[in-house]
Structure formats: C-alpha cells, structure tokens
Amino acid sequence: MRTTGWLAARIAAVRPTTSHARVLTLDVPGWPGNDPGQHLDIRLTAEDGYQAERSYSIASSGPGERVELAVDTVPDGEVSPYLVDVAEVGDVLEVKGPLGAYFVWHESDPDPVQLVAGGSGIVPLLAMARAHDRSESPVPFRLLYSVRSPDDALYRDEILDLAGRSLDLTWAYTRAAPEGWPEPVGRLTPDRVAAATWPPARHPLTFICGPTRFVEAAADAMVATGHDPARVRTERFGG
Ligand SMILES: Cc1cc2nc3c(=O)[nH]c(=O)nc-3n(C[C@H](O)[C@H](O)[C@H](O)COP(=O)(O)OP(=O)(O)OC[C@H]3O[C@@H](n4cnc5c(N)ncnc54)[C@H](O)[C@@H]3O)c2cc1C
C-alpha cells in the first residue's frame, strides 16, 4: 500500500493494556490502509515549534482510516510517557505511513509462521495473528511471548482468546511467573527458544520483534538451531 505524507490523526480512544502501556485508536482521514506488521511514524509538535518523531507498529491491518497502536512507557523517554499518560481523546498529532514492506505477513504465504515477541514487540505480531485469525489461511501460527511477568503482557486477554482458537502460544517470564509455573524464570536461552518454536524442518517464516538485544538473542538462537537466516525476519524497537 502506498505511503502517505504527514496526515492529521485524531485520538479516538485510549485504554490501558498494562499498568505502563496503552492502546491508542487514531482516526486518520486519508490513511490508505496497511498490511499486518507495518509501522508508522508519529510527529508531535510543541507550542514553541519543537518537534519529536518516533516509529510505532500498527496493531490493526486492512483497509479503513482507523489505526490502532500500543505504546509502552520507556521510563525517562521523551515521547512514550506522553502518549501513555498525557495524550487524550480528541488530541491531534501527525502520522506518516504505512512503512515497511519486509516485516509483513501475507495471507497467501504458504508456510507455518513463528512469532517471537519481547515486551511491546508483540504489537506488529498481534496484527499478524489477528489477520490470520480473520483469514481463511490454513497455515499454523505459533507465538513465543517473553514478558517480565503476566501483568506485563500487552493485549494479554486477546492473546489468550486467540490461543483458544488460531494460535499456539508459549509464555516466557523473565522476572516473575504464575504460581507453579513449570519453566525457569529468566531470559530466553537457545534451548528454550528451540523448544517453543517450529523446528527448521517445518520451514517456518519467523518474525521476531522487541528490544534490540532481545531480538538479536532470539534471532541468533533460531539460526543456531538451524533456521535459514533469510527466513528469520526481525524488527528492533531500540533500547
Ligand atoms: C519500527 C519501530 C516500531 C516500533 N513500535 C513500537 C510500538 O509498537 N510500541 C512501542 O511502545 N514502541 C515502539 N517502538 C519504539 C519507539 O519508537 C520509541 O523508541 C519508544 O517509544 C521510546 O521513545 P521515547 O521518546 O519515549 O524514548 P527516547 O527519549 O527516545 O529514549 C529514552 C531512553 O530510552 C532508550 N530507549 C529508546 N527506545 C527504547 C525501547 N524501545 N526500549 C528500551 N529503551 C529504549 C533510549 O536509548 C534512551 O536512552 C518502535 C520502534 C521502531 C524502530
């Protein structure tokens, strides 16, 4: 889909998805629609003319002029605390997009899909899981979602709902797990990645997204397990 110049985007709705992250629904007249996995740029302009731009993945996909984002607070960040704690329904900001053609799932793709998310990296992967759930695609989808604790998972209820239907889900907890959780709590190891993802013989298309170090560790683990690096697609959020 074609990329637009800067468009006015009115905040139509906001809701918390964790104690530190928020879902924002934007109405964007002229938005051309987007594919699952794409992102956009947001531009904020202060009264004195100072501008800040950041990229955010799009949790929604398809046609229409309504766009859903989810933003997690980066403590001491410039833009994310504003979007999570200050911006209100009716506020207008600017967006440009959709951006990115590589980190995109197409319904016509014939191969199993492996999603690997760390923290807010779930956002573009949820767009893919939602699109898959709505589609006629018979390909199996698997998600490995690493979060600090159950309460830190963005879109937790919706992910559990998808897991009851069209998604094979594995949680990984880095700081605190539910009572009696059978897996160790801590950063993902190559063995745990291998155990919770499709084996190379299934020839999956893998999408990994989250903080830069998480993405690099997960991608290295997939490649070390024998996955073709060309089939392991990554999106780094920074940090
Ligand atoms: C393609 C793309 C898509 C993205 N999609 C999302 C999304 O869907 N949801 C979302 O919440 N964020 C997303 N991000 C991250 C987002 O663009 C910002 O980087 C993030 O919101 C922090 O901005 P800030 O202005 O609050 O922090 P800044 O003022 O830019 O940074 C403050 C400090 O935090 C560090 N930092 C910056 N980004 C991160 C990070 N992601 N994690 C940890 N530390 C960080 C910086 O190095 C700096 O030290 C995406 C980034 C990219 C490149």
The ligand as a Gaussian input file, in Angstrom:
#p B3LYP/6-31G(d) Opt

LIG

0 1
 C        9.904000       0.209000      13.603000
 C        9.654000       0.527000      15.068000
 C        8.426000       0.231000      15.627000
 C        8.189000       0.499000      16.978000
 N        6.973000       0.175000      17.506000
 C        6.723000       0.395000      18.816000
 C        5.471000       0.009000      19.383000
 O        4.579000      -0.541000      18.709000
 N        5.269000       0.256000      20.711000
 C        6.232000       0.863000      21.480000
 O        5.979000       1.068000      22.687000
 N        7.430000       1.233000      20.965000
 C        7.695000       1.034000      19.646000
 N        8.899000       1.422000      19.112000
 C        9.838000       2.196000      19.953000
 C        9.509000       3.697000      19.820000
 O        9.822000       4.138000      18.508000
 C       10.331000       4.567000      20.773000
 O       11.692000       4.270000      20.610000
 C        9.937000       4.346000      22.233000
 O        8.563000       4.673000      22.433000
 C       10.813000       5.253000      23.144000
 O       10.635000       6.575000      22.746000
 P       10.821000       7.737000      23.834000
 O       10.793000       9.042000      23.092000
 O        9.879000       7.557000      24.961000
 O       12.282000       7.465000      24.417000
 P       13.644000       8.272000      23.997000
 O       13.570000       9.658000      24.569000
 O       13.836000       8.149000      22.509000
 O       14.713000       7.383000      24.719000
 C       14.947000       7.440000      26.127000
 C       15.956000       6.382000      26.525000
 O       15.384000       5.070000      26.362000
 C       16.120000       4.274000      25.444000
 N       15.145000       3.602000      24.570000
 C       14.628000       4.075000      23.416000
 N       13.739000       3.189000      22.903000
 C       13.695000       2.160000      23.758000
 C       12.974000       0.937000      23.771000
 N       12.093000       0.595000      22.792000
 N       13.180000       0.100000      24.827000
 C       14.046000       0.429000      25.833000
 N       14.765000       1.566000      25.852000
 C       14.591000       2.424000      24.839000
 C       16.977000       5.256000      24.647000
 O       18.183000       4.641000      24.226000
 C       17.222000       6.357000      25.641000
 O       18.313000       6.029000      26.487000
 C        9.190000       1.131000      17.773000
 C       10.432000       1.435000      17.186000
 C       10.663000       1.132000      15.876000
 C       12.013000       1.467000      15.282000

